[in-house]
Amino acid sequence: MRPSVIVASIGMLAVCGGLVYMQTTRDESETAASAATTQPSRTEQAIAPTPDQAATTTATASSSVVTDTTVATAPPSPETVDQWIKDTQGSDPKIRAAAIANLANAPTAQALPALSEVIDAGEPEVDRHIALRSLHALALRDGDENGQVRDVMRRAIYHSDNDGVTQTAQSLLDDVEAAFAERP
C-alpha cells in the first residue's frame, strides 16, 4: 500500500472517532441538562415548602374567603416581620432561607433594609438569590415609585462577587422594568 493511502485512512479514522466522541458527549450533556431541569435547584429546595407547610397553606387557603379566584391574605404582623428580619442573619440555613423568602410578603419599608443586607453579606449561592426574588416580588406587588428596590438590585449587578447573583439580579431587574413599562 502507498503511504498516502495509509495517512488518509488514519485521518478518516480520526475524524470518525472525533464525530463519535462529540455525539456521545452531546447525548450525555443533554441527559444531564434534562436531569437538572427535573430536579429543583438549591435555591428552590431552600424556599420550597415542606409537606407540613404545604398542607397548612392549603388548609389556610381553603378556609379563607375566595373572591374572583384569588385568596385574600392578611399582611403579616409587625412582630412576625421583625422575627423574619432577625432570622435572615441566623445560623440555620433553612430558617434563614425561609425568612428571606417570607420577606417578600412584608411591607417594603421594613423588608428592604434586611434584604439589602442579605444582598451585600448573605451566602452567595442561596441567600442572595432568594433575596433577589423577594425584592422582585416586592417591586411587582407594591411598585417601586422611588426606585429603592431597583437600586438594590442594580447594586447586586454591579458590585456582586458572584456571577450567578449578577445574572439573577439582571434577569429579575429586566423583568421588573418590563412590568413597569407595561403599567399605565
C-alpha positions in Angstrom: 0.0 0.0 0.0 1.0 3.5 -0.6 2.0 5.8 2.3 -0.5 8.4 1.2 -3.4 5.9 1.4 -2.3 4.9 4.9 -2.2 8.5 6.0 -5.6 9.2 4.5 -7.1 6.1 6.2 -5.7 7.1 9.6 -7.1 10.7 9.0 -10.5 9.3 8.2 -10.5 7.1 11.3 -9.5 10.1 13.4 -12.4 12.2 12.0 -14.9 9.3 12.6 -13.6 8.8 16.1 -14.0 12.6 16.8 -17.6 12.5 15.5 -18.5 9.6 17.7 -16.9 11.3 20.7 -18.8 14.5 20.0 -22.1 12.6 19.6 -21.6 10.7 22.8 -20.7 13.8 24.9 -23.6 15.8 23.4 -26.0 13.0 24.4 -24.6 12.9 27.9 -24.8 16.7 28.3 -28.5 16.7 27.1 -29.2 13.9 29.6 -27.5 15.9 32.4 -29.4 19.0 31.4 -32.8 17.3 31.4 -32.0 15.8 34.8 -31.0 19.2 36.1 -34.3 20.7 34.9 -36.3 18.0 36.6 -34.5 18.4 39.9 -35.1 21.6 41.8 -32.0 23.9 42.3 -30.6 24.5 45.8 -32.4 27.8 45.9 -35.8 26.2 45.0 -35.2 23.5 47.6 -34.4 26.1 50.2 -37.6 28.0 49.7 -39.9 25.1 48.8 -42.4 24.4 51.5 -42.2 21.2 53.4 -45.2 18.9 53.1 -46.4 20.2 56.5 -46.2 23.8 55.4 -47.9 22.9 52.1 -50.8 21.2 54.0 -51.1 24.2 56.3 -51.1 26.6 53.3 -53.7 24.6 51.6 -55.8 24.4 54.7 -55.5 28.1 55.2 -56.3 28.9 51.6 -59.3 26.7 51.6 -60.6 28.3 54.8 -60.0 31.9 53.5 -62.6 33.9 51.7 -62.1 33.5 48.0 -63.2 36.3 45.7 -62.7 36.0 41.9 -60.4 33.0 42.4 -57.8 35.0 44.5 -57.1 34.2 48.1 -57.2 37.2 50.4 -54.3 37.1 52.8 -53.8 39.3 55.8 -50.5 41.2 56.0 -48.0 39.7 58.5 -47.9 41.3 61.9 -45.0 43.6 62.7 -43.7 41.1 65.3 -43.7 38.4 62.6 -41.8 40.6 60.2 -39.3 41.5 63.0 -38.7 37.8 63.6 -38.2 37.2 59.9 -35.6 40.1 59.8 -33.8 38.6 62.8 -33.9 35.1 61.2 -32.2 36.4 58.0 -28.9 36.6 60.0 -29.4 33.3 61.7 -27.1 30.3 61.5 -29.6 27.7 60.3 -29.7 27.8 56.5 -33.3 26.6 56.2 -34.7 29.1 58.7 -32.6 31.8 57.1 -33.8 30.9 53.6 -37.4 30.8 54.7 -37.2 34.1 56.4 -35.6 35.8 53.4 -38.4 34.3 51.2 -41.1 35.4 53.6 -39.9 39.0 53.5 -41.5 39.1 50.0 -44.8 39.3 51.9 -43.7 42.0 54.3 -44.1 45.8 53.9 -41.4 47.1 51.6 -40.3 49.7 54.1 -39.5 47.0 56.6 -38.2 44.3 54.3 -35.9 46.5 52.1 -33.1 47.1 54.6 -32.9 43.5 55.6 -32.9 42.2 52.0 -30.3 44.8 51.1 -28.1 43.4 53.9 -28.6 39.9 52.6 -27.6 41.0 49.1 -24.4 42.6 50.5 -23.4 39.9 53.0 -25.5 36.8 52.6 -24.5 33.4 51.3 -24.0 33.9 47.6 -25.2 30.5 46.3 -28.6 30.5 48.0 -29.4 33.5 50.3 -28.6 36.3 47.7 -30.7 34.6 45.0 -33.7 34.2 47.4 -33.3 37.9 48.5 -33.3 39.0 44.8 -36.5 37.0 44.2 -38.1 38.6 47.3 -37.1 42.1 46.0 -38.6 41.2 42.7 -41.9 40.2 44.4 -41.9 43.4 46.5 -41.4 45.5 43.4 -44.1 43.8 41.4 -46.6 43.8 44.4 -46.1 47.3 45.8 -44.4 49.1 42.9 -41.2 51.0 43.2 -42.1 54.7 42.9 -38.9 55.9 44.5 -36.6 53.3 42.8 -35.1 52.0 46.0 -35.8 48.3 45.3 -34.4 48.6 41.8 -31.3 50.4 43.2 -30.6 47.4 45.5 -31.0 45.1 42.5 -28.6 47.3 40.4 -26.1 47.3 43.3 -26.2 43.5 43.2 -25.4 43.6 39.5 -22.5 46.0 39.7 -20.9 45.0 43.0 -21.5 41.3 43.4 -18.6 38.9 43.7 -20.7 36.0 42.2 -21.6 35.7 38.5 -24.8 33.7 39.3 -26.0 36.5 41.6 -25.2 39.1 38.9 -27.1 37.1 36.3 -30.1 36.5 38.5 -30.2 40.2 39.5 -30.0 41.3 35.9 -32.8 39.0 34.8 -35.1 40.0 37.6 -34.4 43.7 37.2 -35.2 43.4 33.5 -38.4 41.7 34.4 -39.4 44.4 36.9 -38.5 47.1 34.3 -40.6 45.4 31.7 -43.5 45.1 34.1 -43.3 48.8 35.0 -43.2 49.7 31.3 -46.4 47.9 30.7 -48.3 49.6 33.5 -50.4 52.6 32.6 
